């Protein structure tokens, strides 16, 4: 992850030790989690908190990454998973430097494993990115 000077972000992991197995490419899933954590780090306020949670829901594993950053305006929440899309300010300038491919990659990788990915976000309160993976047989 990138360094930010004078930043005291708290990371919390809430992962059960007896999680079920999923059949997946560990390199791709590691990259998905890395992308989501990097985004959370970029958009979290100084002295903020980022949480990683993994829990079983029926026949799915739910993995979520929550930050208490600036949040995503509702009109952008469906578009952020599109190729090259970037959230912009009122002048049309991207809020953060990037390619607009990180979340598109996450969507493709998660869907290739039979899962889904989405965001729950409230401007001014932060975002939670959630993805699911089917359990191994």
C-alpha positions in Angstrom: 0.0 0.0 0.0 1.1 3.5 -0.6 2.4 5.7 2.2 0.6 8.8 3.4 2.5 11.1 5.8 1.1 11.9 9.2 -1.7 9.3 8.9 -2.9 7.1 11.7 -5.3 4.7 10.1 -6.5 1.8 12.2 -6.9 -1.6 10.5 -9.3 -4.1 12.0 -9.7 -7.7 10.8 -12.7 -9.7 11.8 -12.1 -13.0 10.2 -13.2 -16.3 11.8 -10.5 -19.0 12.0 -12.9 -21.7 10.8 -14.0 -20.1 7.5 -15.2 -22.6 4.9 -13.1 -23.3 1.8 -13.8 -21.6 -1.6 -12.4 -22.9 -4.9 -10.6 -19.9 -6.3 -7.3 -18.6 -7.7 -5.5 -17.2 -4.7 -3.5 -14.7 -6.7 -6.6 -13.2 -8.3 -8.4 -13.0 -4.9 -5.4 -11.5 -3.2 -5.3 -8.8 -5.9 -9.0 -8.1 -5.4 -8.5 -7.7 -1.7 -5.3 -5.6 -2.3 -7.2 -3.3 -4.7 -10.1 -2.8 -2.3 -7.7 -2.2 0.7 -5.7 0.3 -1.3 -8.8 2.2 -2.3 -10.0 2.2 1.3 -6.6 3.6 2.3 -6.7 6.3 -0.4 -10.2 7.5 0.6 -10.1 7.1 4.3 -9.8 10.2 6.4 -6.7 10.8 8.5 -7.1 8.9 11.8 -9.8 6.8 10.1 -10.5 3.1 10.4 -10.6 0.3 7.8 -12.2 -3.0 8.6 -11.9 -6.3 6.8 -14.6 -8.9 7.6 -15.1 -12.4 6.3 -18.2 -14.4 7.2 -20.2 -17.3 5.9 -23.8 -16.6 4.7 -25.4 -19.9 3.7 -23.5 -21.3 0.7 -21.5 -18.1 0.2 -18.5 -16.5 1.7 -19.0 -12.7 2.2 -15.9 -10.6 2.3 -16.2 -6.9 3.1 -13.9 -3.9 3.4 -15.3 -0.9 5.2 -13.8 2.6 5.5 -15.0 5.7 7.2 -13.8 8.0 4.4 -15.7 10.5 2.3 -18.1 8.0 0.7 -19.3 7.7 -2.9 -22.2 9.9 -4.3 -25.2 7.7 -5.2 -25.0 8.7 -8.9 -21.6 7.0 -9.1 -22.1 3.9 -7.1 -23.2 1.7 -10.1 -20.6 3.2 -12.5 -17.5 2.7 -10.4 -17.1 -0.9 -11.5 -17.0 0.1 -15.2 -13.7 0.2 -17.1 -11.9 3.6 -16.9 -14.6 5.2 -14.7 -13.3 7.6 -12.1 -15.3 9.8 -9.6 -14.8 13.4 -10.5 -15.3 16.8 -8.8 -17.7 19.4 -10.1 -15.2 20.5 -12.7 -14.9 16.9 -14.1 -11.4 16.4 -12.7 -10.8 12.9 -11.1 -10.8 13.2 -7.3 -7.8 10.8 -7.0 -5.1 9.8 -9.5 -5.7 6.4 -11.0 -6.6 4.5 -14.2 -10.2 3.6 -13.4 -9.4 -0.1 -13.8 -9.0 -1.4 -10.3 -12.7 -1.9 -9.5 -13.4 -3.1 -13.0 -10.7 -5.8 -12.4 -12.3 -6.7 -9.1 -15.7 -7.1 -10.7 -14.3 -9.3 -13.5 -12.2 -11.5 -11.1 -15.1 -11.9 -8.6 -17.6 -12.7 -11.3 -15.2 -15.2 -12.9 -15.3 -17.1 -9.6 -19.1 -17.1 -9.6 -19.4 -14.3 -7.1 -20.8 -10.8 -7.0 -19.4 -7.5 -5.9 -21.2 -4.3 -4.8 -20.8 -1.1 -2.7 -22.8 0.4 0.1 -21.9 4.0 0.6 -23.1 7.1 2.2 -21.4 10.4 1.3 -19.5 11.8 4.4 -19.7 8.4 6.2 -17.6 6.0 4.2 -18.0 3.0 2.0 -18.3 -0.8 2.3 -17.3 -3.0 -0.6 -18.7 -6.5 -0.4 -18.0 -9.5 -2.5 -19.3 -13.0 -2.4 -17.7 -16.3 -3.4 -19.5 -19.7 -3.6 -18.2 -22.3 -1.2 -16.2 -25.3 -2.5 -18.2 -28.5 -2.9 
